[in-house]
Amino acid sequence: MLCTNRPEGFGPHSKISSPIPTSCFVDTILIPLPVWVALLLLPILLVLSIHHRKQNFNPSTTYLRTKPRRTWAFNTVSALYYILIVCNILMQVLEIVRLELLRFGIGLLPFTIVGLMMGALLHWSKGARGRIRGWQTVNAVVWIGGVVMSAVQVVGLTKEGINGRKGSKYPISDQVIDVAVMAGVYAVVGILELVLGLLRASRRAGGARENTPQSGMSPVMETSEFVGKYPPTVK
């Protein structure tokens, strides 16, 4: 069973936490919902990306596809980004384990780990090395959705009674803290995603300027040994 020994059943209408649905509905439907949406977006973006490449491929611009150097700022923010994702995975595992200790059932909470790992992989691979245009949208759905759904869960648990399950292996007060921490981490990861995107754009712009051909010179001429020996004369 997805939810056992809970005060209410699966239904969306709760007498305890209204207007928030029952805890079972939240854990089974709402919490994993952003991940489902992200998974649906992924193949759509992939198909659109393939179509875009076919329509806009230009071999003459291949030389512009450079790999800019990573700065210390980018490396630091990137490391923090991945560390926080790992922290949220561990926090989610903690919540699942403690709910299991209560024999409460865990709904589809493990599915959130899929979303966290997917977000990390998309970021690390830059959308599978640029093959998925707009992959940041998928990650935004996961991060923002994680914040929103975690907030809904916190409100629902608080309405059940912050002192509920006192003396048990997982008091409601502890679960509220755990979920609130996860919501905060989701928010920070989303902000870091934005910062990394801006840093990456800045690096890309700098790399493009460095690789711009000199006046009157083709990209091939600029990189040839002939130019090094016989530089062009500017009149």
N, C-alpha and C positions, 0 to 999 in steps of 0.2 A: 504493500500500500504506500502511496505517496505521502499521506499524512495519517498518522495514527495517534490515538490518545490526546487529540487536541480538543479544546473546549467546544469548537464548532466544526461542522463538516466542510465540504469543498465549496459550497455555493458562494456566489459573490456577495450576497447580502449578509451582513453581520449585525447581530444584536448587541455585541460587545464593543466593537471598534467602529461602528457606523460613523461617518459615511465610507470609511475605509473597508474594503472587503475582508472576508475572513483570512486568517493567517495562512491557511492552506491554499486559498486562491492566490494570495500574494506570492507565496513561495513557488507555486506551480505555474502560474500564468504571467503575472506582472514582472517578477524579477528577471526571468529569462527572455521576456519580450524584446528588449533591445537587441539581444543576440540573434533572435530569429529574424528581426528586421535587417540586421547587418548581413546575415547569411543570404537573405533574399536579394539584397542590393549587390552583393559581390558578383554573381554571374551576369547581372544586368550591366554593371560597369565594365566587366570583361568583354562582353559582346560589343558594347559601344566603343570600347578602346580599339578592338580589332578593326571595326568599321572605320574609325578615325584614322588609323595607321594606313589602311588601304587607300583612303581618299587623299591623305596629305603627305605621304611618304615622298621625300625629296633627297636623293642620294648626294646631291651637292652640298647638303648641310651636315653631312656625317662628321666632318672635321670639327664641328662646333660642339659635339657631344663630349665634353671634357669631364674629368673627375676632379673637382676642386679640392684643395687641401683642407683637411679638418682643422679647425682652430681649437684652442684649449677650452674656450667657452662652449663650443658645440659638443665637444667630448664630455665635458662636465655635466651639462644639461642632459645629454643623451644617457649617460650612466645613471643619473638620478631618475630619469624616466623609466628605465628598465628595472631599477631597484624597487621603485614604488609599485610597478606592476607585479613583481614577485611578492611584495608585501601584501598586496590585495589578494593574490592567490592563496597565500598562507592564512590570511584572515578569513577567507571564505572556507577554507578547509577546517579551520578552528570552529567556525559556526556549525558546519555540517557534523563534525565529530561530537560536539556538545549536544546538538539536537538528537543525534543517535543515542547518546548516553541516556537521554530522557525517554527514548522510544517514541519520539514525536513524529518521526518521518521527516524526510528532507525535501519533499517536493521535487522540483527540478533545479534546485540550487546548484548542483554540480555543473549545470550547463553554463553558469556564469564564468567558470574557469575556461571554458572553450572560448568565450568572447575575449577574455583577457589575453589568452595565448594568441588568438587570431590577431588582435590589435598589435601585440608585440611583434609578431611575424611580419605583418604588413608593413610596419614601420621599419623594421630591420632590413627587409628586402626592398624597401621603397616601392611597394606595390608590385612585388615579384619583378624587381629591376625595371620598373617603368612600364610594364605591360598592362597594368590596370590604372587607367587615368581616373583621378578623383578618388583614389583609395582612402584619402583623408576623410572623406564623407562617411565611409564605413566606420572608421575609428571614432569619429565624432558621435555617431549614433550609439556606439558602445559606451563611450565615456559619459556623455550627457545623459543617456538613458540610465546608466548606472547610478548617477547622482539622483535623478528624479525617482527612480524606483526604490532606491535605498531610503530616500526621504519618506516616501509613502510607507515603507515598512516600519520606519522609526515611529511615525505618527500612529500607525495601527497598533504597534506593541505598547506604546505609551497609553493609548486608550484602553487597552486590556488591563492596565494597572501596573505602574512602574515597580510596585512591590510584589507583583505576582511571581509565583514559583519560588518564593523565598525559601531558602534552606535546601533547594534541589540542586542538582548538578549543573543546572544552567538557569539561574534566575533571569527574569525579564530585564532587570536593570543591566545585567552583564551583556545580554544580547543587544539591547539598545545601544550600549557603548560600542560594541563590536561593529554593528551596522553603521552607526554614525561615523566611525573611523573610516570604514570602507567608502562611505559617501564622500568624505573629505579627500581621500586618496584619489578617487575617481575624478574629482574636480581638479586637483593639482595635476594629475596626469593629462587631463584635457588642456590645461593651461600650458604645460610643458610641450605638448604636441604643437600648439600654436607657435610657441617660441622657437621650437626647432624648425618649424616650417619657414618662419621669417629668417632664421639664420641660414637655412639651406638656400633660400632665395637670394640672400645677400651674397653667399659664396658663389652661387651660380652666375650672378651678375658680374662679380669680380673676375671669375674665370672666363666669361665671355669677352670681357674687355681685354684681358691678357691675350686671348687667342684671335682678336680681330686683326685681319691682314693689314699690312702697311699700305699706304696710299699707292694706288697704281700697281699693286702686286696681287696675284692670285694666291689662294691658300697653299697651292702646291709649290709655287715659286718661293713663298716665304719660308718654307721648311726645307728647301733643297740646299745641297752643298754649294751649288752654283752661286746662290745669293751671298753666301758667306765669303766666297772668294771675290766676287764681282758685284758689290752692292749697287743698286740702281742709283743713277744720278738724278737728283731732284733739281729741276730748273726753276 
